[in-house]
């Protein structure tokens, strides 16, 4: 890989008593190893190359605590000491680049709130069959159709993790949940959330409905929509969310069993899709907790 090229003239190796800590101090910002950090504004390129970038204390911490493969870390001396126990607990070898905060900002091209970033390998997507086999019923799935805003998708992933969603099904018309801004807004919860990538959401959802017995519930305001409190979420279900502007596409809406809406006061017909997901997920949790009692 491009960023693994050795450039000893610009990287000073630091001895570590732990064999798995390959620490190098940065003495030049113009290195092939920094290619993932130099191209943060080219997220599609990262996706094509099979890696993602994590930034921020909690996100990087969750990456270090996860089972995902780490490629490298770029951080300051202070964060190295904070993360050292987690770093020493990892079994794989990866590069740790030690830099001053100003050097890091010169590398990434913008001001950083925290001096810590990491590059990890995007995991292979799971199959619905694998997820259902290890999940307890009633199933709780979420599908996204046409969501291209990475921040919104990241928050939806975070909400999924918060409310016990078994998997998020990402349609071909949505952005990838491993884009940098999606990872950041998920607060690293994407590292533990099962992701299924669909090649044709309109064709795949009926198959998933048949496989799991889940009702396809469209989170979509229209005249025939039912208030979410009147929709049955106690049984197996898959809630479908649509794009920020137009909602769920007609081809996907047509295959859904029922449409649900969030009742709102005067003049407002919709809310942000990430906010709507939190409201819907809470209703699922509320109904299922009543069932248990």
Buried (B, 14 or more C-beta within 10 A) or exposed (E): BEBEEEBEEBBEEEEBEEEBBBBBBBEEBEBEBBBBBBBBEEBEEBBEBEBBBBBBBEBBBBBBBBEBEBBBBBBBEEBBEBBEEEBEEBEEEBBBBBBEBEBBBEBBEEEBEBBBBBBBBBBEBBEBEEBBEEBEEBBBBBBBBBBEBBBBBBBBBBBBBBBEBBBBBBBEBBBBBBBBBBBBBBBBBBBBBBBBBBEEBBEBBEEBBEEBBBBBBBBBBEEEBEEBEEBEBBBBBBBBBBBBEEBBBEEBBEBBEBBBBBEEEEEEEBEEBBBBBBBBBBBBBEBBEEEEE
